[in-house]
Amino acid sequence: RIFPNRESAIRLIGALLMEIDDKWIAGKKYLDMSEYLQWQEEQNQINDQSYIAYIR
């Protein structure tokens, strides 16, 4: 047996999950969404212009 009882295993797993959660909350931002949002806005403008040209 690795753990003396079930409760000790649950305590360890709970502590590990809390640590992982803390790392996710305080972690680095890997994706910079500003470029994507700018691209998305440009695409929306292009689509709007295409639609306006189509209905004329």
ZIDA-V14808 format. One record per helix or strand. SS is the DSSP state (~ for helix, > for strand). FROM is the first residue (numbers start at 1). TO is the last residue. If there is no record, write none. Layout:
SS&FROM&TO  SS&FROM&TO
//
This chain:
~&6&26  ~&33&55
//
